[in-house]
Structures are given as structure tokens and as C-alpha cells.
Amino acid sequence: MVRQPLTPEQIEAGRRLGALLRHARADRDLAEVAGAAGISPETLRKIETGRLPSPGFGTIVRLGEALDVPVQELAATWLGSDVPLEALS
């Protein structure tokens, strides 16, 4: 199966999501949060920097739980109907 390239909108959505996750993680250790979410630190780093703009749903759910961020807030941010990216950077 060939994966379709991401659209500019999807890439921007990933950047918004990554910024929200970085903001929520604050001063918590990246490896600690990644471990709590059951993902590798490198995967979390890629999500936070927007290099993995469309992570799996289960990954997002586990990150939300690890960071105490409701899935609805994560979804709203990805969709662009929440906090602007500049406010999180």
C-alpha cells in the first residue's frame, strides 16, 4: 500500500499538535513522558517537532493520558479549532 503524501494542512495540524504536547509536557523529562505513553522518546520527539504530523490514534490517547490532556483538546488543536500555534510556542 502506497501512503499518500501529507497535505500542507495536515503538516500544519501536526505542528499545532506537537506544540500543544511540548507545552503540556513543560519541564517533564521527554523519556519519562514517552515511557508513560508506551512510545519511544524518539517517537515523542518527532511528534513534538512536527516530523510525525499524523500519529496513530492510540498514541494520541496514551499521550493525552500521560500528560493529563483530554483527547478532545488534542483533537481540537489538530483540527485548528483551539489555541493558535503562536500561543503555545
Buried (B, 14 or more C-beta within 10 A) or exposed (E): EEEEEEEEEBBBBBBBBBBBBBBBBEEEEBEEBBBBBEBEBEBBBBBBBBBBBBBEEEBBEBBBBBBEBEEEBBBBBBEEEBBEBEEBE
